[in-house]
Amino acid sequence: MANCSFIQEFKAFAMKGNVMDMAVGVIIGGAFGKIVTSLVNDVLMPLVSLATGGIDFTNLFVNLSGSDKYETLAAAQEAGASVLAYGQFIQNIVDFLIVAFCIFLMLKGINKMNQKKEEAPAPAPEPSAEEKLLGEIRDLLKNK
């Protein structure tokens, strides 16, 4: 019987709006991450590489293991050399900046859509008949 209560409690928790919203956000975030990664790797970095004379940032590294020279990062890693792969770090920084900029633009757009026009203050409600009568009595007493 205790298990049934636990299951019902978990079901109530899992079906709350916040949990479902979070699940949708995680799924959309994963898809959005793939789109941004493709934008960076397939569109922007080739343009940056073209502008910098054909430099492939992901292949930039410093060999820390001695005097052996390796043509590529993959060759150095395959040989077991100790390398400082700073090019991949640059790539990740570019990825982060683009993701942050895209999220900024998305949130800015959402805020703009949700922003309501500033409403003029609502007019004061019409006084009730009793309030009108009391106001008239007050005015009559002032005038006497």
N, C-alpha and C positions, 0 to 999 in steps of 0.2 A: 504494500500500500504506500510506503514511503517513496518507493521508486516512481510510482504514478504521479505523486505530488511533485517530485523533483523534475520529472519530464514535462509536466504542465507548466511549472515555473520557468524552465528553460525555454519552452515554446513561447511563452508570453514575452520573455526577454528578447528572444531572437526575432520576434515579429514586431517589436517596437519600431517606430518610424526612424529613430536615430540609427539603429543598427542596420536597418535596410538601406538608409541613405549612405551610411559609411561603406557598405558592401558595394553599392553602385559606384561610389566615388573611387574605391580601390580598383574596380574593374576598368572604369573609364580612365583612371590615372595610368594604369598599365598600358592601355592602348595608346594614350597620349604620349607616354614615354617612348614607345616604339616609333611613333610618328616623328617626334623630335629627334630621336637618334638617327633615323633615316634622313631627316632634313640636314642634320649636322654632317653625317658621314658621306651622304650621296650628293648633296647640293653645295653646302657651304664650304666644307674643307677642300674639295677640289678647286673651288674658286680661290680660296686662300692660298692653296698650293700653287695655282697658276700665278697669282699676284706675287708670290715670294720666290718665283723661279723654279717651281717644281718640287719644293720641299715637302716630303711626306712626314708630317709631324709624328705620326704613330711609330715611325721607324727611327726617331732620334734617340740616341742613347750614348752613355759613356761607359767604356769598358773599365771596370774596376779590378779586374783579375790579372792584369799584367800587360805584356807587350803584344800579345796576339791581336791581330786586326781581323775584324769581322765585317763583312759587307752589310749585313742586315741584323736587326735585333733578333729575328727568329734564328739566324745562324748562331749568334752568340749564346742565346738561351739553349739551343739544341746542344751546343758544345759544353754546356754547364758553366759558362763564364758568369762571373758576378757582374751585373750591369745595373746602371742607374738609368731607367727608362723614363727620362724626363719628357719625352715627346708625348707619351700616353697621358702624362699629367697635364700637359698643355691641352690635349684633346678633351680631357675630362673637364677642365676649367671652361673651355668653349661650350661644351655640352651644358654645363651648369648655368652659364650666363644666358644661353639661349632659352633653356627651360624657365629660368627665373623671369626673363623678359616676356615670354609667352604667357606665363601665369599672370604677370602684372597686367598685360594687355587684356587677358580674359577677365580678370577681376575688375579692371577699370570699365570694361564693357558691361559687365553684369551690374556693377554699381550704377552706371549711367542709366541702364534700363530700369532698375529698381527705384531710382531717384524720382521722387514725386515733386511736382511743381509746388513751390511754396504756396500754401493756401493762405488766403487772407483770414484773419481771425474771424471765427464764426460770429455773426451778429448776436447780440444779447437776446435771450429768449423773451418773447412777448410776456409782459407781466400779467398775472392772473387778475381776474375781476376784483378779487379781494385786495390785492396789492394796489390796483388802480384807485379803488375807493379810499384806501388808507393814504395814498399819495395826495388825493384831492382834499382829504380832511387835513392833512399836514399843511398843504398850501393855504387852505382857508384859515387855519389857526395862525399861520405866519402873517397873513394879511391883516388880521385884526389887531 
